[in-house]
């Protein structure tokens, strides 16, 4: 559920990007969120 929510947020970020620099920054930010989400799932024992 957490990953699905972040993917939706990611789509919103991409839609509102003004230029390529913002797109790159948002992409890096989303990868960090995605990575943290995976770590949380592993800690909770959810695969």
C-alpha positions in Angstrom: 0.0 0.0 0.0 2.8 2.4 0.9 4.7 1.8 -2.4 1.4 2.3 -4.3 0.8 5.6 -2.6 4.3 6.8 -3.4 3.9 5.8 -7.1 0.8 8.0 -7.2 2.7 10.9 -5.6 5.5 10.3 -8.1 3.0 10.7 -11.0 1.8 14.0 -9.5 5.4 15.2 -9.2 6.2 14.4 -12.8 3.0 16.2 -14.0 3.9 19.4 -12.1 7.6 19.5 -13.2 8.5 22.8 -14.8 11.7 21.5 -16.5 14.2 18.7 -16.7 16.1 19.8 -13.6 13.1 19.5 -11.5 12.2 16.2 -13.0 15.7 14.9 -12.1 15.5 16.2 -8.6 12.0 14.6 -8.1 13.2 11.3 -9.6 16.1 11.1 -7.1 13.7 12.1 -4.3 11.2 9.4 -5.3 14.0 6.8 -5.5 14.9 7.6 -1.9 11.3 7.3 -0.8 11.0 4.0 -2.6 14.2 2.7 -1.1 13.1 3.7 2.4 9.7 2.0 1.8 11.5 -1.2 0.9 13.6 -1.1 4.0 10.5 -0.5 6.2 8.7 -3.5 4.5 11.8 -5.7 5.2 12.0 -4.6 8.8 8.3 -5.5 9.2 8.9 -8.8 7.5 6.6 -8.0 4.6 8.0 -9.0 1.2 
